[in-house]
Amino acid sequence: MSKNILGLFYMLISVTFFSLMDVLVKVTGEYALGEILFFRSLFGLIPIFFLIPKNRLKNFYKTQKISLHFYRSLFGTIAMASIFIALRNLELAETVAMTFAGPIFVTLFSIFFLSEKVRLTRWSAVIIGFVGVIFISRPGFETANIFYIFPIIFCLGFAAVCILIRKLTLYGESVWLIAFYFTLVSGLVGLATFPFGGWLIPTKIDFILLALIGIFGSVANLLLTQSYKLAEVSLTTPLKYLALIYAIAFGFFIFQEIPSFYTILGAGLIVVSSLIIFTRERQLKKAVIMPRQQ
């Protein structure tokens, strides 16, 4: 099997697992947000430990960039909590469509924090993407639904995470170490909510579902990274938009949700926007912006 084919396969599994995680987060909506974060992290650690080299088992946690890891993990936790809140309170297709606006905010952040020059092409993409977000958020403006703000908070956190991961990889920090600290911090944040109440003892079935949230999320992240390492990015990146088709299908068949015209229109604009940014990044031979990262 060629590297490109294997990379495509990894991307397909990654997108599928992220989509299944989204469904499970929505299904287990009666459990406290902190409890969901805790289970996502607890069981998310399992796949990460399989990647630690044998010669690093005793000191795998050591790093010279602990502050960067902390900020990456903090913004990642904020992003993950925000998307979980959105998944519970908005339609699946709406939430997933708005997550694709992440590269728009990465473009904006790169101007201020990486001193990158953004020309007309990417500015046009940013404007198109924002128009798409406004179309999808339209019901929120009409009904003062505060939950439409959470996918935007996710995108802001996502943008910060991308910038920080770029910095960490430049310093030679491994993917598994970055994932370990993120999972550890998000788990501790979730556990810190226990004294405030709201946690429930899961049933046997729910315990399995909560565990799968962690396993699906962690494996999806790791396969996403591996996909970009193995295959040409121009081949694998378009597959990430399969998540929108999954969201529409799962939303319809499981939650009886039918996307509105404005959701479809907004999603289309956001996809066009992120494809423009992706194409421009390729032309400039820059690091590709990975989707999701939860």
N, C-alpha and C positions, 0 to 999 in steps of 0.2 A: 504494500500500500504506500503510495507516494505521500510526502509530507503535506502537500496541498490538500489531498483527500482526507488525511487524518486530521488536519487543522479544521477543515469544514465540518467533519464529524464532531469534533470537540465543541465547535461553536454551536452546532445544532443541539447537542446535549445540554450545553450551558444555557442557551435561551429557553429550552424546554424546562429545565430544572428551576430557573428563575420564575417562569410562568406558573409552575406548580406551587412554588413557595408563595407566590402572590395569592393563589387560590386558598391555600391553607391558612394564611394570615387572615383572610377574610372569613373563612369558615369558623376559625377559633376566636371570633370577635368577642365572646363573653369573658375571655381571660384578660387580665390587666395588661396594659402595654409593657410595663416593666417585667412581667412574667414572661411575655413573648420574647422580649430582648434577651432575657436570661437563658431561655431554652435555645434560642437561635445561636447564642454564643457557646453554651455548654456543649451542645452536640456539634457545633461548627468547628470546635477544636480538634475533633477526631480525625478528619481528613488531613488537617494541617500537620499533625504529628507524624504522619506517614512520609512527609516530604523532608523532614529534618535529616540532614546527613548524619551517618553513624558517628563521625568524628566530632560532631557538635552536640551530641545528646546531653552531655554533662554541663555545657555552658551555652546552649542554643539561644538563650535569652539575652546574652551580652551584646551591647551596641554602644557606639560612641555618639549616637544621634538620638538619644532618648527624648529630647524635647520635640524634635520633629515627629517622632513616632507618636508622642502624646497628642500633638495638635492634629495629625492625620487621623488618629483614632477618635478624638473628640468630635471633629467635624463629620467623620464617618458615622459616628453614633447618632449625631443630630439628624443627619440625612436619613439614616435607616429608621429612626423613630418617626420622622416626618412622613416617610412613605408608608409606613405601617398604619399610621393614623389615617392617611388619605385612603388607603385600600379598604379600611373598615367603614368609611363614611361616604365615599364617592363610588361611582360606577367604575368597574374594572378597566374598561377601555379608556375612560377619561383620564384615570390616574396614570396608566401605562403610557398613553400618548404624551402626557405632559412631562414624563421623565426623559423623553427624547430631546427635550429642550436643554438638557444638561450641557452639551457642547457650546451652546450659545453663551452661557454664563462663563464657561471655561475661556472662551474667546475674550470676553470682557475682563475677566480676572487676569489673563495673561498680559493685558495692556498695562495694568496697574502694578502687578507684582513681579512680572518677568520682563517688563520694559519692551515688549514685542510691538512691532509696527503692524497695524491692521489696516489694510487698504480697502478700496471700494467693494471688492467682491465679498469679503467676509462681513463688512458692515451691512451690505445688502442682505446677506444670510441672517444676520442678527435681527434685522428689522422684520424680515419675513417670519422668522421664528416667533418673535414677540406677538405679531399679529395672530399667529396660530394659537398661542397661549391665551390671548384675549378671547378668541372665538370659543375655545373649550371652556374657559372660565365664565362665559356669559351668564349661565344660570346663577353663578355665585354673586354676580353684581346685581342681578334682578331680585334675588331672594335674601341677600346679605348672608350667604352661606360661607362661614369662616373657613370651612374645611378645604376650600379651593386654594387657600394660601399654602397648604402643606406640601403639595407637589413642587411649588416654587421654592420653598425652604429646602426641600430635597435637592433641587437643582443647584442652589447656592452652596449647600454642603458638598455636593458632588464636585462642583467646580474647585472648591478649596482642596478637596481630597486629591483631585487630579494634579493640581499644582504641587502639592506636598509630595505626592508619589514620584513626580518627576524629579524633585530635589533629592529624595531618598535614593532613588535608583542611580542618580548621578554620583552619589557617595558610595555606591556599591552595595547597598542594603539588599538582601535577598527577598524574593517575593514571599516566601513562607514566613520570614521574620516580620515583614510588614503586616501580613495577614494575622499572625499570632497576636501582635500587640493590639490591633484593631479589635479582634475577637475578645481578648482579655478585658480591654477597657469597656467595651459595650456590655459585656456580661456583668462587670462590676457595677456599672450604672444601673442595669436592670435589677440586680440584687439589692441595690441601695433603696429601691422603692418598696421593698418588702415591709418595713416597719409602718408604712403609711396605709397598709391594708389593701383590700381588693383582690389579693391573690386567692386562687382557688386550687383545691387538690384535684388534679386532672383525673378523669376516668381512664380506664385502660386504653380505650380507642383514642381519646384526646391526647394522652401521653405519647402515643405513637405519632400522632399528627404533629405535636409540638416538636418531637425529636426530628421528624422529617423536615420541618422548617429549617432547623440548624444544618442538617446534612445536605439538603438541596441547595441552600444558600452558599455554604462553604464550597461544595464541589463545583457549583456553577461558577464561582469566582476563580477557582484554580484552573478549571478547564478553559475559561475565557482567556486567562493569561497564556496558557499553553497553546491555545489556538493561534494567538497572534505571534507566538514564537515559531511555530511550525509552518504556517501557511502564509501566502501573500495576503496582505491586509485587504487589498482590493477585492479578493475573493470572499473573505470571511465576514467583513463588516456588513455588507447588505443583508446577511442572514439575521442580523439582530432585529430587523424590522418584522421578522416572523412573530416576535413577542406581541405585536399589535394585533395580528390575526388570532393568535392564541387568546388574547384578552377579550376580543370580540366574541369568539366562539365559546370560551368558558363563561363569560358574562351572560351570554344568551341561554346556554343550555343548563348552567348550574344555578345562576342567580336571576334568571328571567329579565336580564337587562338588554335594552335595545338602544344602541348609540344614536344620538340625535344627529341631524344634518350638520349642525355646528361642530359637533365632536369630530365627525368624519372630515369636515373641511379643515378644521384646526389641526387635526392629526396629519393631514396631507401637507399642510404648510410647514409644520415642524419637521416632517421627514425630508421635504425638499431643502429646508434650511440646513439640517444637519448633514445632508449629502453634499451640499455646496461647501460647507466647512471641511468635511472629510476630504473632498477632492482637492481643495486648496492646500490642506495640510500635506497631502501626498505630493503635490507639485513643489512645495517648499521643503519636502523631505524632513518633516518634523515628526516627533513622536505622536502616534495616533491616540486619540481620546477614547478610552474604553468606556462602554456603556455600563450602567448600573453600579457595580462594585458595592455590594452589600454584604 
